[in-house]
Amino acid sequence: MFPVKYVRDNLEMVRVAAQRKRVKVDWRLFEELEERRRTLIQLIEEQKHRHNLLTGEIAKKKREGVDVKALLEEGREVSSRIRKEEEGLSETEKALNELISAIPNIPHASVPIGENASENVVVRQWGEISRNSVTAVPHYEFGERLGILQLDRGAKITGSFFPAFAGSGARLVRGLINYMIDLHVSNGFSEVWVPALVNRKSLFGTGQLPSLESDMYWLQEDDFFLIPTAEVPVTNLLRDEILEEANLPRRYCAYTPCFRREAGAYGKDTRGLVRLHQFDKVEMVSFSHPETSYEDLEFLVTEAEKVLQGLHLPYRVIELCTADLSFAAAKCYDLEVWAPGIERWLEVSSCSNFEGFQARRANIRFRGKKGKTDFLHTLNGSGLALPRVIIAILENFQTEKGSLSIPEVLQPYMGGMSEILDPEDLF
């Protein structure tokens, strides 16, 4: 969230940034509210000055034995006007802050300008995508055939887009989580375990509120939300805190379940694991110095790539254009993995630099060597989201005999298992 003065002084730049992100902002209302705010501030200052003069005059007249009844009445009228104008100022500033909170972050100068996702840029690609592209069976058929993916039973328990895993499938999920966490910790991230329910202040801090409320699950009685990503609780661990410059960057990773309504997405990706309401994800979050945050962004992307390289899954790195950036991001890379069974590239990670946007909203600062404090930069990256990684494993590691070959890096997490061969009948 930008300060009012920053928006006012950089109005054209902020206006263009919102337009390029396809975010509608009532700029005329902003100008009206800002003009009203400045007018009220001036009136209040004038009235307070008049009140101070009256106070002095009343004291003087009293010492002289002069009747001050008229001056006291005027003083009460001035005080009344001040209270009324301060109430108006409070209402105006509240409306102005609500409007400013809906202004998106400004894209970094290096971000490609585009009208839609088709103008995203492929930065690089890794791995071969032709290995099983002809014979691979879609994951939802293959997983159910092996008995490890239980889509119907998950839907029976809750509803569509809530899968269940069984036997070696459940072990595969757990193994993936542990593999990712262990990898990130070995590369300098500190593991944290965080709540899966958060309050409004946390979601405002990371930018999900107010714009994305309809896409989240809300617990009305407590006014809590189920988290859409671990980015929210992990970033808010340091809300209203000041870090020492020497301790930057601070990097954390966390596993959490994630919950999204996927509002407006019904009718899309109705089969399998492509689009879910509940899914597992390992998240990376970095609190960085403003001078080095873009180096840290590249570090996060490389860290996410290491997960896919370790699994030997073909992937590509995409730089998002302005129209495809999230509300809070200044720059973002997506990692997409190849799924030969459904013949699609699937996003498994987004690595974003929010610069100071989230830090301002969540009041996260750092103290420099001279004692001055400033807002740091926050970054996050999926490391990774599990459902589509599981899709890629199920579709890239099918064997000619109908079994699933387990990626070598996961075998220690699955008791040495190298293959899922026979259908598992657990029910």
C-alpha positions as CSV (number, residue, x, y, z in Angstrom):
1,M,0.0,0.0,0.0
2,F,1.5,3.3,-1.1
3,P,1.5,6.5,1.0
4,V,-1.0,9.1,-0.1
5,K,1.8,11.5,-1.0
6,Y,3.5,9.0,-3.1
7,V,0.4,8.3,-5.2
8,R,-0.3,12.0,-5.5
9,D,3.2,12.9,-6.6
10,N,3.5,9.9,-9.0
11,L,-0.1,9.7,-10.1
12,E,0.5,9.1,-13.8
13,M,3.1,6.3,-13.1
14,V,0.7,4.6,-10.6
15,R,-2.2,5.0,-13.0
16,V,-0.3,3.4,-15.9
17,A,0.9,0.6,-13.7
18,A,-2.7,-0.3,-12.7
19,Q,-3.8,-0.1,-16.3
20,R,-1.1,-2.5,-17.3
21,K,-2.1,-4.9,-14.6
22,R,-5.7,-4.6,-15.7
23,V,-6.8,-3.3,-12.3
24,K,-9.6,-0.7,-12.3
25,V,-9.1,2.2,-9.9
26,D,-11.5,5.2,-9.5
27,W,-8.9,7.9,-10.1
28,R,-11.4,10.7,-10.1
29,L,-12.6,9.6,-6.7
30,F,-9.0,9.6,-5.5
31,E,-8.5,13.1,-6.6
32,E,-11.7,14.2,-5.0
33,L,-10.9,12.5,-1.7
34,E,-7.3,13.8,-1.7
35,E,-8.5,17.4,-2.4
36,R,-11.2,17.1,0.4
37,R,-8.5,15.7,2.8
38,R,-6.2,18.6,2.2
39,T,-9.0,21.1,2.5
40,L,-10.1,19.7,5.8
41,I,-6.6,19.6,7.2
42,Q,-6.2,23.3,6.3
43,L,-9.5,24.2,7.9
44,I,-8.7,22.3,11.0
45,E,-5.4,24.0,11.3
46,E,-7.0,27.4,10.8
47,Q,-9.7,26.6,13.4
48,K,-7.1,25.3,15.9
49,H,-5.1,28.5,15.4
50,R,-8.2,30.6,16.0
51,H,-9.0,28.5,19.1
52,N,-5.5,29.1,20.5
53,L,-5.9,32.9,19.9
54,L,-9.2,32.8,21.7
55,T,-7.7,30.9,24.7
56,G,-5.1,33.6,25.1
57,E,-7.6,36.4,24.7
58,I,-9.9,34.9,27.2
59,A,-7.1,34.6,29.8
60,K,-6.1,38.2,29.2
61,K,-9.7,39.5,29.5
62,K,-10.2,37.6,32.7
63,R,-7.1,39.2,34.2
64,E,-8.5,42.6,33.2
65,G,-11.9,41.8,34.7
66,V,-13.6,42.0,31.4
67,D,-16.7,39.9,30.6
68,V,-15.6,36.9,28.4
69,K,-19.0,35.3,27.9
70,A,-19.0,36.1,24.1
71,L,-15.5,34.8,23.7
72,L,-16.3,31.6,25.6
73,E,-19.3,31.0,23.3
74,E,-17.2,31.6,20.2
75,G,-14.6,29.2,21.7
76,R,-17.3,26.5,22.1
77,E,-18.4,27.1,18.5
78,V,-14.8,26.8,17.2
79,S,-14.3,23.6,19.2
80,S,-17.5,22.2,17.7
81,R,-16.4,23.0,14.2
82,I,-13.0,21.4,14.9
83,R,-14.7,18.1,16.1
84,K,-17.0,18.1,13.1
85,E,-14.2,18.7,10.6
86,E,-12.0,16.1,12.3
87,E,-14.8,13.6,12.0
88,G,-15.1,14.5,8.3
89,L,-11.3,14.1,8.0
90,S,-11.4,10.7,9.6
91,E,-14.1,9.5,7.3
92,T,-12.3,10.9,4.2
93,E,-9.0,9.3,5.2
94,K,-10.7,6.0,5.7
95,A,-12.3,6.1,2.3
96,L,-9.0,7.3,0.8
97,N,-7.1,4.5,2.5
98,E,-9.6,1.9,1.2
99,L,-9.2,3.2,-2.3
100,I,-5.4,3.3,-2.1
101,S,-5.3,-0.3,-0.7
102,A,-6.9,-1.4,-4.0
103,I,-4.0,0.1,-6.1
104,P,-1.7,-2.6,-7.3
105,N,2.1,-2.7,-7.0
106,I,4.1,-1.1,-9.8
107,P,5.8,-3.6,-12.2
108,H,9.6,-3.5,-12.3
109,A,11.0,-1.7,-15.4
110,S,12.3,-5.1,-16.7
111,V,8.9,-6.7,-16.8
112,P,7.6,-7.3,-20.4
113,I,4.6,-5.1,-21.2
114,G,1.7,-7.3,-22.4
115,E,-2.1,-7.5,-22.7
116,N,-2.5,-11.1,-21.6
117,A,-0.7,-14.3,-20.6
118,S,0.1,-15.1,-24.3
119,E,2.7,-12.4,-24.1
120,N,4.7,-14.0,-21.2
121,V,8.3,-14.8,-22.1
122,V,9.9,-18.2,-22.0
123,V,13.3,-17.6,-20.3
124,R,14.7,-21.2,-20.5
125,Q,13.7,-24.8,-20.7
126,W,15.2,-27.9,-19.1
127,G,14.8,-31.6,-19.8
128,E,13.3,-33.7,-22.6
129,I,9.6,-33.6,-23.1
130,S,9.2,-36.3,-25.8
131,R,10.0,-39.4,-23.7
132,N,6.4,-40.5,-23.0
133,S,4.5,-38.0,-24.9
134,V,2.8,-40.6,-27.1
135,T,2.0,-43.5,-24.7
136,A,1.5,-41.7,-21.4
137,V,-1.9,-42.3,-19.7
138,P,-3.5,-39.3,-18.0
139,H,-2.7,-39.2,-14.3
140,Y,-6.3,-39.5,-13.2
141,E,-6.6,-42.8,-15.0
142,F,-3.2,-44.1,-14.2
143,G,-3.4,-43.2,-10.5
144,E,-6.7,-44.8,-10.0
145,R,-5.6,-47.9,-11.9
146,L,-2.8,-48.3,-9.4
147,G,-5.2,-47.6,-6.5
148,I,-3.1,-44.7,-5.1
149,L,-5.3,-41.8,-6.3
150,Q,-8.9,-41.9,-4.9
151,L,-10.8,-39.1,-6.6
152,D,-14.3,-40.5,-6.1
153,R,-13.7,-41.2,-2.4
154,G,-12.3,-37.7,-1.9
155,A,-15.4,-36.2,-3.6
156,K,-17.7,-38.4,-1.5
157,I,-16.1,-37.1,1.7
158,T,-16.3,-33.4,0.8
159,G,-17.0,-32.6,-2.9
160,S,-15.4,-32.1,-6.2
161,F,-11.7,-30.9,-6.3
162,F,-10.9,-32.5,-3.0
163,P,-8.8,-35.6,-3.8
164,A,-7.7,-38.4,-1.5
165,F,-4.5,-40.5,-1.8
166,A,-4.0,-44.0,-0.5
167,G,-1.1,-46.4,0.3
168,S,1.9,-45.6,-1.8
169,G,0.1,-42.5,-3.1
170,A,-0.1,-41.0,0.4
171,R,3.5,-42.0,1.0
172,L,4.4,-40.2,-2.3
173,V,2.8,-37.0,-1.1
174,R,4.6,-37.2,2.3
175,G,7.9,-38.0,0.6
176,L,7.6,-35.1,-1.8
177,I,7.0,-32.7,1.1
178,N,10.0,-34.0,3.1
179,Y,12.2,-34.0,0.0
180,M,11.4,-30.3,-0.7
181,I,11.8,-29.2,2.9
182,D,15.1,-31.0,3.3
183,L,16.4,-29.5,0.1
184,H,15.6,-26.0,1.0
185,V,16.9,-26.3,4.6
186,S,20.2,-27.7,3.2
187,N,20.4,-24.5,1.1
188,G,20.1,-22.0,3.9
189,F,16.3,-21.7,4.6
190,S,15.0,-22.0,8.1
191,E,12.0,-24.2,8.4
192,V,8.9,-22.8,10.2
193,W,5.5,-24.3,11.1
194,V,2.7,-21.9,10.9
195,P,-1.1,-21.7,11.4
196,A,-3.4,-22.6,8.5
197,L,-5.9,-19.9,9.7
198,V,-5.1,-16.2,9.6
199,N,-6.8,-13.0,10.4
200,R,-7.7,-10.1,8.1
201,K,-4.6,-8.1,9.1
202,S,-2.4,-10.9,7.9
203,L,-4.2,-11.1,4.5
204,F,-4.1,-7.4,4.1
205,G,-0.4,-7.3,4.8
206,T,0.4,-9.7,1.9
207,G,-2.2,-8.1,-0.4
208,Q,-4.8,-10.8,-0.7
209,L,-7.3,-8.5,0.9
210,P,-9.4,-6.7,-0.1
211,S,-9.3,-7.9,-3.7
212,L,-9.3,-11.7,-3.3
213,E,-11.7,-12.3,-0.5
214,S,-14.2,-14.1,-2.7
215,D,-11.6,-16.7,-3.6
216,M,-10.9,-17.7,0.1
217,Y,-12.7,-19.8,2.6
218,W,-14.0,-17.7,5.5
219,L,-14.9,-18.7,9.0
220,Q,-17.6,-16.2,9.8
221,E,-17.9,-16.8,13.6
222,D,-14.2,-16.1,14.2
223,D,-13.5,-13.9,11.1
224,F,-10.6,-16.1,10.2
225,F,-9.6,-17.3,6.7
226,L,-8.1,-20.6,5.6
227,I,-4.8,-19.8,4.0
228,P,-4.5,-19.7,0.2
229,T,-0.7,-20.1,0.5
230,A,1.9,-20.2,3.3
231,E,3.2,-16.9,2.0
232,V,0.6,-15.3,4.2
233,P,1.4,-16.7,7.6
234,V,5.2,-16.9,7.0
235,T,5.4,-13.2,5.8
236,N,3.3,-12.1,8.8
237,L,5.7,-13.8,11.2
238,L,7.7,-10.6,11.1
239,R,4.8,-8.1,10.8
240,D,5.4,-4.9,12.9
241,E,9.0,-5.9,13.5
242,I,12.4,-4.4,12.7
243,L,15.3,-6.6,11.4
244,E,18.9,-5.7,11.6
245,E,20.5,-5.0,8.2
246,A,23.3,-7.4,8.9
247,N,20.8,-10.3,9.2
248,L,19.4,-9.8,5.7
249,P,18.3,-11.8,3.8
250,R,16.3,-13.9,6.1
251,R,14.9,-17.0,4.3
252,Y,12.2,-19.3,5.6
253,C,10.4,-22.4,4.2
254,A,7.2,-24.0,5.3
255,Y,4.8,-26.8,4.4
256,T,1.1,-26.1,4.7
257,P,-2.1,-27.2,3.2
258,C,-3.7,-24.5,1.1
259,F,-7.3,-23.7,0.4
260,R,-8.9,-21.8,-2.6
261,R,-12.4,-21.5,-3.8
262,E,-11.2,-21.1,-7.4
263,A,-14.1,-18.7,-7.9
264,G,-15.2,-18.5,-11.5
265,A,-13.2,-21.6,-12.5
266,Y,-16.0,-24.1,-12.5
267,G,-16.1,-26.1,-15.8
268,K,-12.3,-25.9,-16.2
269,D,-10.0,-28.8,-15.5
270,T,-12.8,-30.9,-13.9
271,R,-10.8,-34.2,-14.1
272,G,-7.8,-35.0,-11.9
273,L,-5.5,-32.9,-9.9
274,V,-5.0,-29.8,-12.1
275,R,-7.3,-27.6,-10.2
276,L,-8.2,-28.2,-6.5
277,H,-9.8,-26.5,-3.6
278,Q,-7.4,-28.1,-1.1
279,F,-3.8,-28.9,-1.9
280,D,-0.3,-29.2,-0.3
281,K,2.5,-26.8,-0.9
282,V,6.0,-26.0,0.3
283,E,6.7,-22.3,0.3
284,M,9.9,-20.2,0.3
285,V,9.8,-16.6,1.7
286,S,12.7,-14.2,1.7
287,F,13.1,-10.9,3.6
288,S,15.7,-9.0,1.6
289,H,17.6,-5.8,1.4
290,P,16.2,-3.5,-1.3
291,E,19.6,-3.3,-3.0
292,T,19.9,-7.1,-3.4
293,S,16.3,-8.3,-3.7
294,Y,16.5,-9.0,-7.4
295,E,19.5,-11.2,-6.9
296,D,17.5,-13.0,-4.2
297,L,14.6,-13.4,-6.7
298,E,16.9,-15.3,-9.1
299,F,18.1,-17.3,-6.1
300,L,14.5,-18.4,-5.4
301,V,13.9,-19.3,-9.0
302,T,17.1,-21.4,-9.0
303,E,16.0,-23.1,-5.7
304,A,12.6,-24.1,-7.2
305,E,14.4,-25.4,-10.3
306,K,16.6,-27.6,-8.1
307,V,13.4,-29.4,-6.9
308,L,12.4,-30.3,-10.5
309,Q,15.9,-31.1,-11.6
310,G,16.3,-33.5,-8.7
311,L,13.0,-35.2,-9.8
312,H,14.2,-35.2,-13.4
313,L,11.0,-33.5,-14.6
314,P,11.1,-31.4,-17.7
315,Y,10.1,-27.8,-17.1
316,R,10.4,-24.3,-18.4
317,V,10.8,-20.9,-16.7
318,I,8.4,-18.1,-17.7
319,E,8.7,-14.4,-17.1
320,L,5.3,-12.9,-16.6
321,C,4.2,-9.8,-18.6
322,T,2.5,-6.9,-16.8
323,A,-1.0,-8.1,-17.5
324,D,-0.3,-11.5,-15.9
325,L,1.4,-10.2,-12.7
326,S,-0.4,-10.6,-9.4
327,F,-1.8,-7.6,-7.5
328,A,1.2,-7.3,-5.2
329,A,4.1,-8.5,-7.4
330,A,6.6,-6.2,-9.0
331,K,8.2,-9.0,-11.0
332,C,7.4,-12.8,-11.2
333,Y,8.7,-15.9,-12.8
334,D,6.5,-19.0,-13.2
335,L,7.9,-22.6,-13.4
336,E,5.8,-24.9,-15.6
337,V,6.3,-28.7,-15.7
338,W,5.5,-30.9,-18.7
339,A,2.6,-33.4,-18.3
340,P,2.7,-35.7,-21.3
341,G,-0.5,-37.6,-20.4
342,I,-2.7,-34.5,-20.7
343,E,-0.1,-32.8,-23.0
344,R,0.1,-29.6,-21.1
345,W,2.5,-27.3,-19.4
346,L,1.4,-26.9,-15.8
347,E,2.4,-24.2,-13.4
348,V,4.0,-25.6,-10.2
349,S,5.7,-22.4,-8.9
350,S,5.5,-18.7,-8.9
351,C,8.5,-16.7,-7.6
352,S,7.8,-13.1,-7.0
353,N,9.5,-9.9,-5.7
354,F,7.0,-7.6,-4.1
355,E,9.7,-5.0,-3.3
356,G,8.4,-2.8,-0.4
357,F,4.7,-3.3,-1.3
358,Q,3.9,-6.0,1.3
359,A,6.4,-4.6,3.8
360,R,4.6,-1.2,3.9
361,R,1.2,-3.0,4.4
362,A,2.6,-5.3,7.1
363,N,5.1,-2.7,8.6
364,I,8.2,-4.9,8.2
365,R,11.4,-2.8,8.3
366,F,15.1,-3.1,8.7
367,R,17.6,-0.9,10.6
368,G,20.6,0.3,8.7
369,K,24.1,0.8,10.0
370,K,23.4,4.4,10.9
371,G,20.3,3.5,12.8
372,K,17.8,4.6,10.2
373,T,14.9,2.3,9.5
374,D,13.3,1.6,6.1
375,F,11.0,-1.0,4.6
376,L,12.7,-4.1,3.4
377,H,11.7,-6.2,0.3
378,T,9.7,-9.4,0.6
379,L,9.8,-12.2,-1.9
380,N,8.2,-15.6,-2.1
381,G,8.3,-18.7,-4.3
382,S,6.5,-22.0,-4.4
383,G,9.0,-24.7,-3.7
384,L,6.8,-26.5,-4.9
385,A,3.0,-26.9,-5.2
386,L,2.4,-30.7,-5.0
387,P,-0.7,-31.6,-7.1
388,R,0.8,-30.7,-10.5
389,V,4.2,-32.2,-9.5
390,I,2.4,-35.4,-8.7
391,I,0.6,-35.2,-12.1
392,A,4.0,-34.8,-13.8
393,I,5.5,-37.8,-11.8
394,L,2.5,-40.0,-12.6
395,E,2.6,-39.1,-16.3
396,N,6.4,-38.9,-16.9
397,F,7.4,-42.0,-15.0
398,Q,5.1,-44.6,-16.4
399,T,6.8,-47.8,-17.5
400,E,5.9,-50.1,-20.4
401,K,4.7,-52.8,-18.0
402,G,2.2,-50.4,-16.5
403,S,4.0,-49.5,-13.2
404,L,5.2,-46.2,-11.8
405,S,8.9,-45.7,-11.5
406,I,9.7,-43.7,-8.4
407,P,12.2,-40.8,-8.9
408,E,15.5,-41.7,-7.3
409,V,15.6,-38.7,-4.9
410,L,12.2,-39.8,-3.4
411,Q,13.1,-43.4,-2.8
412,P,14.7,-42.8,0.6
413,Y,11.5,-41.1,1.7
414,M,9.4,-44.1,0.6
415,G,11.3,-46.8,2.4
416,G,13.6,-47.6,-0.5
417,M,10.6,-48.3,-2.9
418,S,11.7,-47.8,-6.5
419,E,8.5,-48.8,-8.2
420,I,4.7,-49.0,-7.7
421,L,3.8,-52.1,-9.7
422,D,0.7,-53.9,-8.6
423,P,-2.7,-52.1,-8.0
424,E,-3.1,-51.4,-4.3
425,D,-6.5,-52.6,-3.1
426,L,-6.8,-50.9,0.3
427,F,-10.5,-50.6,0.6
